[in-house]
Every structure is written in structure tokens, then in C-alpha cells.
Amino acid sequence: MTDEPALPCADKLAFDTPEAAEATGTVSEWRYGSKLKVYRCRYCHLYHLSSNPE
Ligand SMILES: [Zn+2]
């Protein structure tokens, strides 16, 4: 058992580097036609992709 707190981003893909996130975002852009934005997560301190324009 772990007692890690549930993060709001627990169900998201997480990347160690922005480059890795960018690479996956580019593939997703080809596949789904939606531009994904890379951002650093303040909860897990890794990088995620967001499809929500701000
Ligand atoms: Zn996160």
C-alpha cells in the first residue's frame, strides 16, 4: 500500500522533460488535429499536455 496523495493530474500523461512532452504533443497533433500545449505541473513537477486553450 502507498499513502501517496491523489494528484489532480493522476490520470494524465506525465513527462520528465518538455522535449518528451513536445514530441508526444506533435504526434497527437497529427493524429487528432488538435494542438497540445506543454506545461509544467505544479502538483507533480513533471510536464503534461493540455488541449485547453487559455
Ligand atoms: Zn502533474
mmCIF file of the protein (N, C-alpha, C, O) and its ligand, coordinates in Angstrom:
data_MODEL
# 
_entry.id   MODEL 
# 
loop_
_entity.id 
_entity.type 
_entity.pdbx_number_of_molecules 
1 polymer     1 
2 non-polymer 1 
# 
_entity_poly.entity_id                      1 
_entity_poly.type                           'polypeptide(L)' 
_entity_poly.nstd_linkage                   no 
_entity_poly.nstd_monomer                   no 
_entity_poly.pdbx_seq_one_letter_code       MTDEPALPCADKLAFDTPEAAEATGTVSEWRYGSKLKVYRCRYCHLYHLSSNPE 
_entity_poly.pdbx_seq_one_letter_code_can   MTDEPALPCADKLAFDTPEAAEATGTVSEWRYGSKLKVYRCRYCHLYHLSSNPE 
_entity_poly.pdbx_strand_id                 A 
# 
loop_
_entity_poly_seq.entity_id 
_entity_poly_seq.num 
_entity_poly_seq.mon_id 
_entity_poly_seq.hetero 
1 1  MET n 
1 2  THR n 
1 3  ASP n 
1 4  GLU n 
1 5  PRO n 
1 6  ALA n 
1 7  LEU n 
1 8  PRO n 
1 9  CYS n 
1 10 ALA n 
1 11 ASP n 
1 12 LYS n 
1 13 LEU n 
1 14 ALA n 
1 15 PHE n 
1 16 ASP n 
1 17 THR n 
1 18 PRO n 
1 19 GLU n 
1 20 ALA n 
1 21 ALA n 
1 22 GLU n 
1 23 ALA n 
1 24 THR n 
1 25 GLY n 
1 26 THR n 
1 27 VAL n 
1 28 SER n 
1 29 GLU n 
1 30 TRP n 
1 31 ARG n 
1 32 TYR n 
1 33 GLY n 
1 34 SER n 
1 35 LYS n 
1 36 LEU n 
1 37 LYS n 
1 38 VAL n 
1 39 TYR n 
1 40 ARG n 
1 41 CYS n 
1 42 ARG n 
1 43 TYR n 
1 44 CYS n 
1 45 HIS n 
1 46 LEU n 
1 47 TYR n 
1 48 HIS n 
1 49 LEU n 
1 50 SER n 
1 51 SER n 
1 52 ASN n 
1 53 PRO n 
1 54 GLU n 
# 
loop_
_struct_asym.id 
_struct_asym.entity_id 
A 1 
B 2 
# 
loop_
_chem_comp.id 
_chem_comp.type 
_chem_comp.mon_nstd_flag 
ALA 'L-peptide linking' y 
ARG 'L-peptide linking' y 
ASN 'L-peptide linking' y 
ASP 'L-peptide linking' y 
CYS 'L-peptide linking' y 
GLU 'L-peptide linking' y 
GLY 'peptide linking'   y 
HIS 'L-peptide linking' y 
LEU 'L-peptide linking' y 
LYS 'L-peptide linking' y 
MET 'L-peptide linking' y 
PHE 'L-peptide linking' y 
PRO 'L-peptide linking' y 
SER 'L-peptide linking' y 
THR 'L-peptide linking' y 
TRP 'L-peptide linking' y 
TYR 'L-peptide linking' y 
VAL 'L-peptide linking' y 
ZN  non-polymer         . 
# 
_pdbx_entity_nonpoly.entity_id   2 
_pdbx_entity_nonpoly.name        ? 
_pdbx_entity_nonpoly.comp_id     ZN 
# 
_pdbx_nonpoly_scheme.asym_id         B 
_pdbx_nonpoly_scheme.entity_id       2 
_pdbx_nonpoly_scheme.mon_id          ZN 
_pdbx_nonpoly_scheme.ndb_seq_num     1 
_pdbx_nonpoly_scheme.pdb_seq_num     101 
_pdbx_nonpoly_scheme.auth_seq_num    101 
_pdbx_nonpoly_scheme.pdb_mon_id      ZN 
_pdbx_nonpoly_scheme.auth_mon_id     ZN 
_pdbx_nonpoly_scheme.pdb_strand_id   A 
_pdbx_nonpoly_scheme.pdb_ins_code    . 
# 
loop_
_atom_site.group_PDB 
_atom_site.id 
_atom_site.type_symbol 
_atom_site.label_atom_id 
_atom_site.label_alt_id 
_atom_site.label_comp_id 
_atom_site.label_asym_id 
_atom_site.label_entity_id 
_atom_site.label_seq_id 
_atom_site.pdbx_PDB_ins_code 
_atom_site.Cartn_x 
_atom_site.Cartn_y 
_atom_site.Cartn_z 
_atom_site.occupancy 
_atom_site.B_iso_or_equiv 
_atom_site.pdbx_formal_charge 
_atom_site.auth_seq_id 
_atom_site.auth_comp_id 
_atom_site.auth_asym_id 
_atom_site.auth_atom_id 
_atom_site.pdbx_PDB_model_num 
ATOM   1   N  N  . MET A 1 1  ? 0.836  -1.210 0.000   1.00 0.00 ? 1   MET A N  1 
ATOM   2   C  CA . MET A 1 1  ? 0.000  0.000  0.000   1.00 0.00 ? 1   MET A CA 1 
ATOM   3   C  C  . MET A 1 1  ? 0.861  1.247  0.000   1.00 0.00 ? 1   MET A C  1 
ATOM   4   O  O  . MET A 1 1  ? 1.922  1.294  0.621   1.00 0.00 ? 1   MET A O  1 
ATOM   5   N  N  . THR A 1 2  ? 0.388  2.237  -0.698  1.00 0.00 ? 2   THR A N  1 
ATOM   6   C  CA . THR A 1 2  ? 1.071  3.524  -0.681  1.00 0.00 ? 2   THR A CA 1 
ATOM   7   C  C  . THR A 1 2  ? 0.128  4.551  -0.080  1.00 0.00 ? 2   THR A C  1 
ATOM   8   O  O  . THR A 1 2  ? -1.094 4.421  -0.158  1.00 0.00 ? 2   THR A O  1 
ATOM   9   N  N  . ASP A 1 3  ? 0.709  5.554  0.510   1.00 0.00 ? 3   ASP A N  1 
ATOM   10  C  CA . ASP A 1 3  ? -0.128 6.632  1.032   1.00 0.00 ? 3   ASP A CA 1 
ATOM   11  C  C  . ASP A 1 3  ? 0.115  7.927  0.275   1.00 0.00 ? 3   ASP A C  1 
ATOM   12  O  O  . ASP A 1 3  ? 0.008  9.022  0.828   1.00 0.00 ? 3   ASP A O  1 
ATOM   13  N  N  . GLU A 1 4  ? 0.448  7.777  -1.009  1.00 0.00 ? 4   GLU A N  1 
ATOM   14  C  CA . GLU A 1 4  ? 0.598  8.969  -1.835  1.00 0.00 ? 4   GLU A CA 1 
ATOM   15  C  C  . GLU A 1 4  ? -0.743 9.668  -1.968  1.00 0.00 ? 4   GLU A C  1 
ATOM   16  O  O  . GLU A 1 4  ? -1.772 9.025  -2.173  1.00 0.00 ? 4   GLU A O  1 
ATOM   17  N  N  . PRO A 1 5  ? -0.724 10.960 -1.853  1.00 0.00 ? 5   PRO A N  1 
ATOM   18  C  CA . PRO A 1 5  ? -1.980 11.691 -2.048  1.00 0.00 ? 5   PRO A CA 1 
ATOM   19  C  C  . PRO A 1 5  ? -2.408 11.615 -3.509  1.00 0.00 ? 5   PRO A C  1 
ATOM   20  O  O  . PRO A 1 5  ? -1.563 11.582 -4.404  1.00 0.00 ? 5   PRO A O  1 
ATOM   21  N  N  . ALA A 1 6  ? -3.690 11.587 -3.750  1.00 0.00 ? 6   ALA A N  1 
ATOM   22  C  CA . ALA A 1 6  ? -4.187 11.573 -5.121  1.00 0.00 ? 6   ALA A CA 1 
ATOM   23  C  C  . ALA A 1 6  ? -3.966 12.941 -5.744  1.00 0.00 ? 6   ALA A C  1 
ATOM   24  O  O  . ALA A 1 6  ? -4.447 13.955 -5.239  1.00 0.00 ? 6   ALA A O  1 
ATOM   25  N  N  . LEU A 1 7  ? -3.236 12.952 -6.840  1.00 0.00 ? 7   LEU A N  1 
ATOM   26  C  CA . LEU A 1 7  ? -2.985 14.217 -7.526  1.00 0.00 ? 7   LEU A CA 1 
ATOM   27  C  C  . LEU A 1 7  ? -4.110 14.500 -8.510  1.00 0.00 ? 7   LEU A C  1 
ATOM   28  O  O  . LEU A 1 7  ? -4.703 13.572 -9.060  1.00 0.00 ? 7   LEU A O  1 
ATOM   29  N  N  . PRO A 1 8  ? -4.405 15.765 -8.733  1.00 0.00 ? 8   PRO A N  1 
ATOM   30  C  CA . PRO A 1 8  ? -5.428 16.123 -9.719  1.00 0.00 ? 8   PRO A CA 1 
ATOM   31  C  C  . PRO A 1 8  ? -5.057 15.649 -11.116 1.00 0.00 ? 8   PRO A C  1 
ATOM   32  O  O  . PRO A 1 8  ? -5.917 15.504 -11.984 1.00 0.00 ? 8   PRO A O  1 
ATOM   33  N  N  . CYS A 1 9  ? -3.771 15.410 -11.322 1.00 0.00 ? 9   CYS A N  1 
ATOM   34  C  CA . CYS A 1 9  ? -3.290 15.037 -12.645 1.00 0.00 ? 9   CYS A CA 1 
ATOM   35  C  C  . CYS A 1 9  ? -2.982 13.546 -12.735 1.00 0.00 ? 9   CYS A C  1 
ATOM   36  O  O  . CYS A 1 9  ? -2.328 13.106 -13.680 1.00 0.00 ? 9   CYS A O  1 
ATOM   37  N  N  . ALA A 1 10 ? -3.443 12.770 -11.769 1.00 0.00 ? 10  ALA A N  1 
ATOM   38  C  CA . ALA A 1 10 ? -3.073 11.351 -11.700 1.00 0.00 ? 10  ALA A CA 1 
ATOM   39  C  C  . ALA A 1 10 ? -3.407 10.581 -12.978 1.00 0.00 ? 10  ALA A C  1 
ATOM   40  O  O  . ALA A 1 10 ? -2.728 9.607  -13.303 1.00 0.00 ? 10  ALA A O  1 
ATOM   41  N  N  . ASP A 1 11 ? -4.435 11.000 -13.700 1.00 0.00 ? 11  ASP A N  1 
ATOM   42  C  CA . ASP A 1 11 ? -4.830 10.274 -14.906 1.00 0.00 ? 11  ASP A CA 1 
ATOM   43  C  C  . ASP A 1 11 ? -4.249 10.864 -16.182 1.00 0.00 ? 11  ASP A C  1 
ATOM   44  O  O  . ASP A 1 11 ? -4.622 10.458 -17.282 1.00 0.00 ? 11  ASP A O  1 
ATOM   45  N  N  . LYS A 1 12 ? -3.334 11.824 -16.037 1.00 0.00 ? 12  LYS A N  1 
ATOM   46  C  CA . LYS A 1 12 ? -2.728 12.433 -17.220 1.00 0.00 ? 12  LYS A CA 1 
ATOM   47  C  C  . LYS A 1 12 ? -1.385 11.801 -17.523 1.00 0.00 ? 12  LYS A C  1 
ATOM   48  O  O  . LYS A 1 12 ? -0.730 11.232 -16.650 1.00 0.00 ? 12  LYS A O  1 
ATOM   49  N  N  . LEU A 1 13 ? -0.992 11.915 -18.784 1.00 0.00 ? 13  LEU A N  1 
ATOM   50  C  CA . LEU A 1 13 ? 0.358  11.528 -19.154 1.00 0.00 ? 13  LEU A CA 1 
ATOM   51  C  C  . LEU A 1 13 ? 1.334  12.520 -18.539 1.00 0.00 ? 13  LEU A C  1 
ATOM   52  O  O  . LEU A 1 13 ? 1.087  13.726 -18.539 1.00 0.00 ? 13  LEU A O  1 
ATOM   53  N  N  . ALA A 1 14 ? 2.428  12.016 -18.024 1.00 0.00 ? 14  ALA A N  1 
ATOM   54  C  CA . ALA A 1 14 ? 3.443  12.898 -17.450 1.00 0.00 ? 14  ALA A CA 1 
ATOM   55  C  C  . ALA A 1 14 ? 4.781  12.613 -18.101 1.00 0.00 ? 14  ALA A C  1 
ATOM   56  O  O  . ALA A 1 14 ? 5.106  11.464 -18.400 1.00 0.00 ? 14  ALA A O  1 
ATOM   57  N  N  . PHE A 1 15 ? 5.554  13.668 -18.319 1.00 0.00 ? 15  PHE A N  1 
ATOM   58  C  CA . PHE A 1 15 ? 6.850  13.554 -18.991 1.00 0.00 ? 15  PHE A CA 1 
ATOM   59  C  C  . PHE A 1 15 ? 7.929  14.183 -18.135 1.00 0.00 ? 15  PHE A C  1 
ATOM   60  O  O  . PHE A 1 15 ? 7.694  15.160 -17.425 1.00 0.00 ? 15  PHE A O  1 
ATOM   61  N  N  . ASP A 1 16 ? 9.113  13.605 -18.216 1.00 0.00 ? 16  ASP A N  1 
ATOM   62  C  CA . ASP A 1 16 ? 10.238 14.132 -17.434 1.00 0.00 ? 16  ASP A CA 1 
ATOM   63  C  C  . ASP A 1 16 ? 10.783 15.436 -18.003 1.00 0.00 ? 16  ASP A C  1 
ATOM   64  O  O  . ASP A 1 16 ? 11.295 16.283 -17.270 1.00 0.00 ? 16  ASP A O  1 
ATOM   65  N  N  . THR A 1 17 ? 10.668 15.583 -19.300 1.00 0.00 ? 17  THR A N  1 
ATOM   66  C  CA . THR A 1 17 ? 11.237 16.765 -19.951 1.00 0.00 ? 17  THR A CA 1 
ATOM   67  C  C  . THR A 1 17 ? 10.205 17.400 -20.876 1.00 0.00 ? 17  THR A C  1 
ATOM   68  O  O  . THR A 1 17 ? 9.325  16.710 -21.392 1.00 0.00 ? 17  THR A O  1 
ATOM   69  N  N  . PRO A 1 18 ? 10.307 18.705 -21.088 1.00 0.00 ? 18  PRO A N  1 
ATOM   70  C  CA . PRO A 1 18 ? 9.396  19.347 -22.038 1.00 0.00 ? 18  PRO A CA 1 
ATOM   71  C  C  . PRO A 1 18 ? 9.586  18.814 -23.447 1.00 0.00 ? 18  PRO A C  1 
ATOM   72  O  O  . PRO A 1 18 ? 8.643  18.801 -24.238 1.00 0.00 ? 18  PRO A O  1 
ATOM   73  N  N  . GLU A 1 19 ? 10.805 18.371 -23.769 1.00 0.00 ? 19  GLU A N  1 
ATOM   74  C  CA . GLU A 1 19 ? 11.066 17.826 -25.102 1.00 0.00 ? 19  GLU A CA 1 
ATOM   75  C  C  . GLU A 1 19 ? 10.251 16.562 -25.341 1.00 0.00 ? 19  GLU A C  1 
ATOM   76  O  O  . GLU A 1 19 ? 9.690  16.365 -26.419 1.00 0.00 ? 19  GLU A O  1 
ATOM   77  N  N  . ALA A 1 20 ? 10.195 15.713 -24.325 1.00 0.00 ? 20  ALA A N  1 
ATOM   78  C  CA . ALA A 1 20 ? 9.423  14.474 -24.445 1.00 0.00 ? 20  ALA A CA 1 
ATOM   79  C  C  . ALA A 1 20 ? 7.940  14.787 -24.607 1.00 0.00 ? 20  ALA A C  1 
ATOM   80  O  O  . ALA A 1 20 ? 7.240  14.148 -25.393 1.00 0.00 ? 20  ALA A O  1 
ATOM   81  N  N  . ALA A 1 21 ? 7.478  15.764 -23.863 1.00 0.00 ? 21  ALA A N  1 
ATOM   82  C  CA . ALA A 1 21 ? 6.075  16.149 -23.961 1.00 0.00 ? 21  ALA A CA 1 
ATOM   83  C  C  . ALA A 1 21 ? 5.771  16.733 -25.336 1.00 0.00 ? 21  ALA A C  1 
ATOM   84  O  O  . ALA A 1 21 ? 4.738  16.435 -25.934 1.00 0.00 ? 21  ALA A O  1 
ATOM   85  N  N  . GLU A 1 22 ? 6.678  17.563 -25.826 1.00 0.00 ? 22  GLU A N  1 
ATOM   86  C  CA . GLU A 1 22 ? 6.511  18.161 -27.154 1.00 0.00 ? 22  GLU A CA 1 
ATOM   87  C  C  . GLU A 1 22 ? 6.416  17.088 -28.227 1.00 0.00 ? 22  GLU A C  1 
ATOM   88  O  O  . GLU A 1 22 ? 5.589  17.173 -29.135 1.00 0.00 ? 22  GLU A O  1 
ATOM   89  N  N  . ALA A 1 23 ? 7.269  16.081 -28.115 1.00 0.00 ? 23  ALA A N  1 
ATOM   90  C  CA . ALA A 1 23 ? 7.296  15.019 -29.107 1.00 0.00 ? 23  ALA A CA 1 
ATOM   91  C  C  . ALA A 1 23 ? 5.953  14.296 -29.149 1.00 0.00 ? 23  ALA A C  1 
ATOM   92  O  O  . ALA A 1 23 ? 5.427  14.016 -30.226 1.00 0.00 ? 23  ALA A O  1 
ATOM   93  N  N  . THR A 1 24 ? 5.414  14.002 -28.002 1.00 0.00 ? 24  THR A N  1 
ATOM   94  C  CA . THR A 1 24 ? 4.119  13.333 -27.934 1.00 0.00 ? 24  THR A CA 1 
ATOM   95  C  C  . THR A 1 24 ? 3.007  14.269 -28.388 1.00 0.00 ? 24  THR A C  1 
ATOM   96  O  O  . THR A 1 24 ? 2.053  13.841 -29.038 1.00 0.00 ? 24  THR A O  1 
ATOM   97  N  N  . GLY A 1 25 ? 3.134  15.530 -28.049 1.00 0.00 ? 25  GLY A N  1 
ATOM   98  C  CA . GLY A 1 25 ? 2.132  16.508 -28.480 1.00 0.00 ? 25  GLY A CA 1 
ATOM   99  C  C  . GLY A 1 25 ? 2.088  16.623 -29.986 1.00 0.00 ? 25  GLY A C  1 
ATOM   100 O  O  . GLY A 1 25 ? 1.018  16.794 -30.571 1.00 0.00 ? 25  GLY A O  1 
ATOM   101 N  N  . THR A 1 26 ? 3.241  16.530 -30.616 1.00 0.00 ? 26  THR A N  1 
ATOM   102 C  CA . THR A 1 26 ? 3.303  16.615 -32.074 1.00 0.00 ? 26  THR A CA 1 
ATOM   103 C  C  . THR A 1 26 ? 2.600  15.430 -32.715 1.00 0.00 ? 26  THR A C  1 
ATOM   104 O  O  . THR A 1 26 ? 1.863  15.599 -33.686 1.00 0.00 ? 26  THR A O  1 
ATOM   105 N  N  . VAL A 1 27 ? 2.820  14.240 -32.186 1.00 0.00 ? 27  VAL A N  1 
ATOM   106 C  CA . VAL A 1 27 ? 2.148  13.043 -32.697 1.00 0.00 ? 27  VAL A CA 1 
ATOM   107 C  C  . VAL A 1 27 ? 0.636  13.187 -32.554 1.00 0.00 ? 27  VAL A C  1 
ATOM   108 O  O  . VAL A 1 27 ? -0.126 12.860 -33.463 1.00 0.00 ? 27  VAL A O  1 
ATOM   109 N  N  . SER A 1 28 ? 0.227  13.679 -31.404 1.00 0.00 ? 28  SER A N  1 
ATOM   110 C  CA . SER A 1 28 ? -1.203 13.862 -31.148 1.00 0.00 ? 28  SER A CA 1 
ATOM   111 C  C  . SER A 1 28 ? -1.805 14.875 -32.110 1.00 0.00 ? 28  SER A C  1 
ATOM   112 O  O  . SER A 1 28 ? -2.954 14.750 -32.533 1.00 0.00 ? 28  SER A O  1 
ATOM   113 N  N  . GLU A 1 29 ? -1.007 15.880 -32.447 1.00 0.00 ? 29  GLU A N  1 
ATOM   114 C  CA . GLU A 1 29 ? -1.488 16.907 -33.369 1.00 0.00 ? 29  GLU A CA 1 
ATOM   115 C  C  . GLU A 1 29 ? -1.757 16.295 -34.745 1.00 0.00 ? 29  GLU A C  1 
ATOM   116 O  O  . GLU A 1 29 ? -2.752 16.621 -35.392 1.00 0.00 ? 29  GLU A O  1 
ATOM   117 N  N  . TRP A 1 30 ? -0.864 15.409 -35.184 1.00 0.00 ? 30  TRP A N  1 
ATOM   118 C  CA . TRP A 1 30 ? -1.090 14.732 -36.462 1.00 0.00 ? 30  TRP A CA 1 
ATOM   119 C  C  . TRP A 1 30 ? -2.330 13.856 -36.384 1.00 0.00 ? 30  TRP A C  1 
ATOM   120 O  O  . TRP A 1 30 ? -3.159 13.828 -37.294 1.00 0.00 ? 30  TRP A O  1 
ATOM   121 N  N  . ARG A 1 31 ? -2.428 13.152 -35.285 1.00 0.00 ? 31  ARG A N  1 
ATOM   122 C  CA . ARG A 1 31 ? -3.446 12.113 -35.181 1.00 0.00 ? 31  ARG A CA 1 
ATOM   123 C  C  . ARG A 1 31 ? -4.842 12.681 -34.947 1.00 0.00 ? 31  ARG A C  1 
ATOM   124 O  O  . ARG A 1 31 ? -5.821 12.222 -35.534 1.00 0.00 ? 31  ARG A O  1 
ATOM   125 N  N  . TYR A 1 32 ? -4.914 13.670 -34.095 1.00 0.00 ? 32  TYR A N  1 
ATOM   126 C  CA . TYR A 1 32 ? -6.234 14.187 -33.703 1.00 0.00 ? 32  TYR A CA 1 
ATOM   127 C  C  . TYR A 1 32 ? -6.513 15.590 -34.232 1.00 0.00 ? 32  TYR A C  1 
ATOM   128 O  O  . TYR A 1 32 ? -7.634 16.092 -34.143 1.00 0.00 ? 32  TYR A O  1 
ATOM   129 N  N  . GLY A 1 33 ? -5.481 16.205 -34.779 1.00 0.00 ? 33  GLY A N  1 
ATOM   130 C  CA . GLY A 1 33 ? -5.676 17.528 -35.337 1.00 0.00 ? 33  GLY A CA 1 
ATOM   131 C  C  . GLY A 1 33 ? -5.850 18.617 -34.303 1.00 0.00 ? 33  GLY A C  1 
ATOM   132 O  O  . GLY A 1 33 ? -6.311 19.716 -34.610 1.00 0.00 ? 33  GLY A O  1 
ATOM   133 N  N  . SER A 1 34 ? -5.478 18.303 -33.078 1.00 0.00 ? 34  SER A N  1 
ATOM   134 C  CA . SER A 1 34 ? -5.593 19.339 -32.047 1.00 0.00 ? 34  SER A CA 1 
ATOM   135 C  C  . SER A 1 34 ? -4.220 19.678 -31.489 1.00 0.00 ? 34  SER A C  1 
ATOM   136 O  O  . SER A 1 34 ? -3.411 18.797 -31.198 1.00 0.00 ? 34  SER A O  1 
ATOM   137 N  N  . LYS A 1 35 ? -3.984 20.932 -31.350 1.00 0.00 ? 35  LYS A N  1 
ATOM   138 C  CA . LYS A 1 35 ? -2.708 21.406 -30.847 1.00 0.00 ? 35  LYS A CA 1 
ATOM   139 C  C  . LYS A 1 35 ? -2.683 21.265 -29.333 1.00 0.00 ? 35  LYS A C  1 
ATOM   140 O  O  . LYS A 1 35 ? -3.603 21.699 -28.640 1.00 0.00 ? 35  LYS A O  1 
ATOM   141 N  N  . LEU A 1 36 ? -1.619 20.654 -28.830 1.00 0.00 ? 36  LEU A N  1 
ATOM   142 C  CA . LEU A 1 36 ? -1.498 20.477 -27.387 1.00 0.00 ? 36  LEU A CA 1 
ATOM   143 C  C  . LEU A 1 36 ? -0.397 21.364 -26.842 1.00 0.00 ? 36  LEU A C  1 
ATOM   144 O  O  . LEU A 1 36 ? 0.648  21.545 -27.467 1.00 0.00 ? 36  LEU A O  1 
ATOM   145 N  N  . LYS A 1 37 ? -0.646 21.901 -25.693 1.00 0.00 ? 37  LYS A N  1 
ATOM   146 C  CA . LYS A 1 37 ? 0.288  22.822 -25.064 1.00 0.00 ? 37  LYS A CA 1 
ATOM   147 C  C  . LYS A 1 37 ? 1.011  22.098 -23.924 1.00 0.00 ? 37  LYS A C  1 
ATOM   148 O  O  . LYS A 1 37 ? 0.391  21.412 -23.111 1.00 0.00 ? 37  LYS A O  1 
ATOM   149 N  N  . VAL A 1 38 ? 2.321  22.267 -23.886 1.00 0.00 ? 38  VAL A N  1 
ATOM   150 C  CA . VAL A 1 38 ? 3.119  21.664 -22.824 1.00 0.00 ? 38  VAL A CA 1 
ATOM   151 C  C  . VAL A 1 38 ? 3.172  22.612 -21.634 1.00 0.00 ? 38  VAL A C  1 
ATOM   152 O  O  . VAL A 1 38 ? 3.410  23.810 -21.790 1.00 0.00 ? 38  VAL A O  1 
ATOM   153 N  N  . TYR A 1 39 ? 2.954  22.077 -20.477 1.00 0.00 ? 39  TYR A N  1 
ATOM   154 C  CA . TYR A 1 39 ? 3.089  22.912 -19.278 1.00 0.00 ? 39  TYR A CA 1 
ATOM   155 C  C  . TYR A 1 39 ? 3.675  22.125 -18.127 1.00 0.00 ? 39  TYR A C  1 
ATOM   156 O  O  . TYR A 1 39 ? 3.529  20.905 -18.051 1.00 0.00 ? 39  TYR A O  1 
ATOM   157 N  N  . ARG A 1 40 ? 4.329  22.823 -17.248 1.00 0.00 ? 40  ARG A N  1 
ATOM   158 C  CA . ARG A 1 40 ? 4.926  22.207 -16.064 1.00 0.00 ? 40  ARG A CA 1 
ATOM   159 C  C  . ARG A 1 40 ? 3.859  22.153 -14.988 1.00 0.00 ? 40  ARG A C  1 
ATOM   160 O  O  . ARG A 1 40 ? 3.181  23.140 -14.701 1.00 0.00 ? 40  ARG A O  1 
ATOM   161 N  N  . CYS A 1 41 ? 3.730  20.979 -14.405 1.00 0.00 ? 41  CYS A N  1 
ATOM   162 C  CA . CYS A 1 41 ? 2.687  20.768 -13.412 1.00 0.00 ? 41  CYS A CA 1 
ATOM   163 C  C  . CYS A 1 41 ? 3.159  21.192 -12.025 1.00 0.00 ? 41  CYS A C  1 
ATOM   164 O  O  . CYS A 1 41 ? 4.260  20.846 -11.596 1.00 0.00 ? 41  CYS A O  1 
ATOM   165 N  N  . ARG A 1 42 ? 2.325  21.930 -11.348 1.00 0.00 ? 42  ARG A N  1 
ATOM   166 C  CA . ARG A 1 42 ? 2.729  22.372 -10.014 1.00 0.00 ? 42  ARG A CA 1 
ATOM   167 C  C  . ARG A 1 42 ? 2.465  21.313 -8.952  1.00 0.00 ? 42  ARG A C  1 
ATOM   168 O  O  . ARG A 1 42 ? 2.884  21.461 -7.804  1.00 0.00 ? 42  ARG A O  1 
ATOM   169 N  N  . TYR A 1 43 ? 1.771  20.245 -9.335  1.00 0.00 ? 43  TYR A N  1 
ATOM   170 C  CA . TYR A 1 43 ? 1.489  19.184 -8.370  1.00 0.00 ? 43  TYR A CA 1 
ATOM   171 C  C  . TYR A 1 43 ? 2.568  18.116 -8.377  1.00 0.00 ? 43  TYR A C  1 
ATOM   172 O  O  . TYR A 1 43 ? 3.109  17.761 -7.330  1.00 0.00 ? 43  TYR A O  1 
ATOM   173 N  N  . CYS A 1 44 ? 2.881  17.602 -9.565  1.00 0.00 ? 44  CYS A N  1 
ATOM   174 C  CA . CYS A 1 44 ? 3.856  16.515 -9.632  1.00 0.00 ? 44  CYS A CA 1 
ATOM   175 C  C  . CYS A 1 44 ? 5.206  16.987 -10.164 1.00 0.00 ? 44  CYS A C  1 
ATOM   176 O  O  . CYS A 1 44 ? 6.169  16.221 -10.160 1.00 0.00 ? 44  CYS A O  1 
ATOM   177 N  N  . HIS A 1 45 ? 5.289  18.232 -10.621 1.00 0.00 ? 45  HIS A N  1 
ATOM   178 C  CA . HIS A 1 45 ? 6.531  18.832 -11.123 1.00 0.00 ? 45  HIS A CA 1 
ATOM   179 C  C  . HIS A 1 45 ? 7.076  18.131 -12.361 1.00 0.00 ? 45  HIS A C  1 
ATOM   180 O  O  . HIS A 1 45 ? 8.266  18.213 -12.669 1.00 0.00 ? 45  HIS A O  1 
ATOM   181 N  N  . LEU A 1 46 ? 6.185  17.445 -13.061 1.00 0.00 ? 46  LEU A N  1 
ATOM   182 C  CA . LEU A 1 46 ? 6.542  16.892 -14.354 1.00 0.00 ? 46  LEU A CA 1 
ATOM   183 C  C  . LEU A 1 46 ? 5.795  17.719 -15.404 1.00 0.00 ? 46  LEU A C  1 
ATOM   184 O  O  . LEU A 1 46 ? 5.143  18.715 -15.090 1.00 0.00 ? 46  LEU A O  1 
ATOM   185 N  N  . TYR A 1 47 ? 5.908  17.277 -16.657 1.00 0.00 ? 47  TYR A N  1 
ATOM   186 C  CA . TYR A 1 47 ? 5.267  18.016 -17.737 1.00 0.00 ? 47  TYR A CA 1 
ATOM   187 C  C  . TYR A 1 47 ? 4.060  17.268 -18.256 1.00 0.00 ? 47  TYR A C  1 
ATOM   188 O  O  . TYR A 1 47 ? 4.080  16.046 -18.400 1.00 0.00 ? 47  TYR A O  1 
ATOM   189 N  N  . HIS A 1 48 ? 3.007  18.019 -18.536 1.00 0.00 ? 48  HIS A N  1 
ATOM   190 C  CA . HIS A 1 48 ? 1.795  17.446 -19.102 1.00 0.00 ? 48  HIS A CA 1 
ATOM   191 C  C  . HIS A 1 48 ? 1.449  18.176 -20.393 1.00 0.00 ? 48  HIS A C  1 
ATOM   192 O  O  . HIS A 1 48 ? 2.008  19.222 -20.723 1.00 0.00 ? 48  HIS A O  1 
ATOM   193 N  N  . LEU A 1 49 ? 0.509  17.581 -21.100 1.00 0.00 ? 49  LEU A N  1 
ATOM   194 C  CA . LEU A 1 49 ? -0.027 18.211 -22.293 1.00 0.00 ? 49  LEU A CA 1 
ATOM   195 C  C  . LEU A 1 49 ? -1.452 18.654 -22.016 1.00 0.00 ? 49  LEU A C  1 
ATOM   196 O  O  . LEU A 1 49 ? -2.240 17.916 -21.425 1.00 0.00 ? 49  LEU A O  1 
ATOM   197 N  N  . SER A 1 50 ? -1.773 19.858 -22.444 1.00 0.00 ? 50  SER A N  1 
ATOM   198 C  CA . SER A 1 50 ? -3.122 20.374 -22.268 1.00 0.00 ? 50  SER A CA 1 
ATOM   199 C  C  . SER A 1 50 ? -3.719 20.725 -23.609 1.00 0.00 ? 50  SER A C  1 
ATOM   200 O  O  . SER A 1 50 ? -3.075 21.375 -24.432 1.00 0.00 ? 50  SER A O  1 
ATOM   201 N  N  . SER A 1 51 ? -4.949 20.300 -23.833 1.00 0.00 ? 51  SER A N  1 
ATOM   202 C  CA . SER A 1 51 ? -5.639 20.674 -25.060 1.00 0.00 ? 51  SER A CA 1 
ATOM   203 C  C  . SER A 1 51 ? -6.551 21.868 -24.834 1.00 0.00 ? 51  SER A C  1 
ATOM   204 O  O  . SER A 1 51 ? -7.224 22.328 -25.757 1.00 0.00 ? 51  SER A O  1 
ATOM   205 N  N  . ASN A 1 52 ? -6.571 22.360 -23.624 1.00 0.00 ? 52  ASN A N  1 
ATOM   206 C  CA . ASN A 1 52 ? -7.435 23.504 -23.316 1.00 0.00 ? 52  ASN A CA 1 
ATOM   207 C  C  . ASN A 1 52 ? -6.706 24.816 -23.587 1.00 0.00 ? 52  ASN A C  1 
ATOM   208 O  O  . ASN A 1 52 ? -5.744 25.142 -22.893 1.00 0.00 ? 52  ASN A O  1 
ATOM   209 N  N  . PRO A 1 53 ? -7.142 25.552 -24.561 1.00 0.00 ? 53  PRO A N  1 
ATOM   210 C  CA . PRO A 1 53 ? -6.522 26.861 -24.790 1.00 0.00 ? 53  PRO A CA 1 
ATOM   211 C  C  . PRO A 1 53 ? -6.832 27.805 -23.630 1.00 0.00 ? 53  PRO A C  1 
ATOM   212 O  O  . PRO A 1 53 ? -7.932 27.806 -23.078 1.00 0.00 ? 53  PRO A O  1 
ATOM   213 N  N  . GLU A 1 54 ? -5.852 28.590 -23.287 1.00 0.00 ? 54  GLU A N  1 
ATOM   214 C  CA . GLU A 1 54 ? -6.079 29.503 -22.166 1.00 0.00 ? 54  GLU A CA 1 
ATOM   215 C  C  . GLU A 1 54 ? -6.297 30.924 -22.652 1.00 0.00 ? 54  GLU A C  1 
ATOM   216 O  O  . GLU A 1 54 ? -6.503 31.829 -21.843 1.00 0.00 ? 54  GLU A O  1 
HETATM 217 ZN ZN . ZN  B 2 .  ? 1.029  16.679 -12.685 1.00 0.00 2 101 ZN  A ZN 1 
# 
